[in-house]
Amino acid sequence: MLNRVILIGRLTADPELRYTQSGTAVASFTLAVDRARANQAGERETDFINIVVWQKLGELCAQYLKKGRMAAVDGRLQIRSYENREGQKVRVAEIVAQSVRFLDRGNDNGHSNGGQTNTPRSTTNSGSANHSAPSYDDDPFADDTNTIDISNDDLPW
């Protein structure tokens, strides 16, 4: 069986970082992903997909990703359900990230500056508590130096 999802999109807001009662970091954010084809009106629609990132990878995402930044997420689809305060059963679809690639370089205020920063370009959640270095193994885009110059004024959100 296979459950793998790969997405590329832009963050709609800064990631939210929380910690479980046992101290495990968990970050969440929403990725805006354009559909490949236009609708009947000739417009491209966008899907807003919830992403969950655990442990050190979640902390790195919260530290380096900001609203409008482009990211690639490789993970698995998870459907979970819970009862809300009104007692109704709610089903939630989300992607649990196993690796996240930061596709553009941003400065402290979220604007892309096209220059070098200390932002890791690729990270992988290995499940190991002592994993702290970004992983560049088997990454076909590791030598990609193309940058996207975009400001918050250019974003629709």
Helices and strands as residue ranges (DSSP letters): E 5-11, E 16-19, E 25-38, E 44-54, H 55-64, E 70-83, E 89-102, E 122-124, G 152-154
